[in-house]
Amino acid sequence: MDHATRNLYDWVWFHQAEEDKGWVPGFLEDFGFAKTVRHANFGGALLAKPMRPRVEEPGPTHPLQYHIRYGPHHFKTDDADCFMIPVPPRSAAHLFPESEDQRSLFPAGGLSSSAIRKAHLSQAQTTTITPGSILLFYRSGERKGLVALGIAEKTLISDSCGEILRAIGRRAIYTVGEVEALCSRPVLAVSFRQARIFRPEIPLSWLLEHGVLRYAPQYPVRIEREGLEKLLRIL
């Protein structure tokens, strides 16, 4: 997906030599592929995904479905709430290794680090993140700044370690011990799709100067429309 975006591809095609009744069609549909009219030279199934919104295609109206169809680079801002989510440096390195100056040979977050679909855990301070919300991930610590943008898929608030682990499944970058420690209070589990990485990060000073933030966030905070629009202008 990154290669197609960087090289300005209009479409990505997937050819199945034989019709597959297993997991592959559902997996592809979950990333915006759809069956096309069968070409005379192809057997099996031919699926296609547009890499940007199409004038000739109305497209989904819901922000999450829009992002699935045209993402990971494109996302919808109309009717979508926006939240800034602070992430400690270690978690940021696990979730978004591409944002680091020097990447580890063996990603600390495992296979989920390089995936599009990820999950973030924090002790709950908000219950208003809904599917399709825009998530801005802010790295705390010395290098304070915005490192990534994602689109929320689903959320869960629970103080049950088992329930949290079942909800995030293979997206987990957390050990069981870390989840158990968080569950001393209700935990907000946000499953999301990675859309953008900012490298270098957009520094806290810029976010404060342009009114995107009023202070360095300590917990997820809602970003007003005016602040989001200022940020989108530089993207």
N, C-alpha and C positions, 0 to 999 in steps of 0.2 A: 504493500500500500504506500509506504514512504517513497519507494522508487517511482511508482506511477505518478505520485503527486509532484515530486521534484522534477520529473521529466515531462510534465504537462500532458499526460495521457488523458484522452477523453473517455475511454472505456477500458475495462479489464474483462477478459473473456475466460470462461472455464468450459472445457469440453470433457464430457464423460463419454468414454467409448461405449459404455453400456449403461442402460437405465439402472440406477442404484436405488434400491428400496431401503437402504440402511440409513446411517447418520449423516452422510455427506450432503444430500440436498437440504436438510434442515440447517446444517451448519452454514452452508453458503447463503441461504435465505437470511440467516441471522446477521450477515454482513452485507446485505443489500443486493445480492445477486437475484436475478429472476430469469426464468426460462424465456428464450426467444423463439421466433418462428424457426422450425427445423430447416437447416440448409441442406440442399440436395447432396452435397459432398460429405455430409457428416452423418454418421450413425449416432445412436445414443442420444444424449441431451446436450444442448448448447445453452449456457447461462451467461448473462452479461450484467455488469455493474457500471453505472455512470460514475465518473470521478468528480463531477461537478454538476450543479443543478442544470437542467435542460429546459430551454425555452418551450420546446414542444411537449414537455411532460409537466402536468400540473404539480406532481409530487405530493408526498404526504404533508398534512397540515400540522400533525402533532410534532413537537420539537424532537422527541426521541426517535420516532419513525423517520423523520426527515434526515436525522443524523445517520441512522442505520443505512438509509438508501444512498446518501451522497458522501458520507464520511469515509475515513476519519477526519479529513481536513476541514470539511464544511459542516456548519451547524447553524441552527435557526435561533435568532434572538427575539423574534416576535413571540409574545405570550410565554416567554421563558424567564423564570426567576434566576437570579445570579447570587452565588455565595462565595466568599473568600474563606478557604479552609487552611489553617496553619498546620504545617507538618514539620516535626523535628528533623534536623539534618540527617540523622541515620535513616529514618523512615523515607525521607525524600530520595536518598541515595538508592534505597531498595526499590521504591516505586518507580522512580524516573532516572535510571542510570545514565540515560542520554544527556541529562542536564549536568552531569559531573565533569569537571575539568579533566580528570584522569579516570577512565573506567577500569574496573577490575576485570581480570581475565576470566574469573568465575563469578558471575553476578551474585551478590549477597542475597538477593530476593528470590533466587531460583528462576524457574522457567516463567513464572508470572511477571517478572520484571520486563520481559520483552514482549509481553502480550498486549493486545489492545484493550481487553476487558480486565479490569483490576478492581480492588476493593480497598477502602480506607476505614480504619477504626479510630474512634475517639470517644471520650466520655461525653455523653449527650448534653448539648446545650440548646439544640434547636430541633423542632419536629416538623419543619415546614419545607424541607427539601423533597421535591417531588420528581417523578420521572421526566426527563427532558430539561431539568434545571442545569444551568451553566455553573461549573465548579472551577474556581480559580485556586490553585494550590500554591500557598505561600510558604517558602522555606524560612524557618526561624534560625537562630544561631548567629554566627559571625557574618555569613553571606546572606543577609536578609533580602528576600525578593521573590517575585512571582516566577515559578519554574515550569508550570504546566497548566493546561486547561483540559477539562474533561466534561462529559455529559452524563448526568445521573441516570442510572437505569432503575434502581430500586433502593429502598432504605429499610432498615429494621432497627428498632430500639429494644434492647433486652439486657438483662443482667445474667443470662444463662450462657456459660461458655460453650456448651454443646450446641445451643441454638444458633449462636453467632458463627461457630465454625461450619455448621451445616449451611448457613445462609451464604457465606462467602466461598465455600467449597475450594476449588483449585486456584482461586484467585489469591489465596492467603499468602502473605509474606511474613506472617506472625507465627511465633511458636505457641504451643498450647499454654505454656507458662505465662507468656506475655498477655494472651487473651484472658486467662484466669485473673491476672493482676488488674487488668482494666475493668473486669466484671465486679470489682468491689462497689462500683456504681453502675447505673444503666449505661450501656454502650450504644453509640450510634454507628451502625455499620452501613456504609454507603458503597454500593456496587456501581461502577461507572465505566465509561469508555474513554480512553485517552484520545484526545483530538489534536493537541498542539504541545510541543516542548519549546520552552524559551531558553535559548543558550546564546549569549549569556542571559542570566536572569534579568527581569525588569526590576530594578532596585526599589527598595522601600522609599527612598528619597523621591523618586519619580511618582510613585503611587500617592504619596502625601502631597506633593507639590501640585498635582493635577486633580486632587480631590477624589481619587478613587477610594482612598482610605483616609480616615481621620486620625488613626493611631495604629500601631502594630497589633494585629489581631492575636488574641490568646485562645480564641475558640471560633467556630464557624460564625461568620457575620454576613448579613444580607448586604449586597452592593446595590446602590440605587441606580436607576436607569441612566442618569446623567454621567455617573462615574464609569459605567460599563461602556457607554458610547465613546467617551474619551479614550478608553483603553482600546476599543475596536479600531479607532482611527490609526493606531500605530501597528496594527496587525496586518 
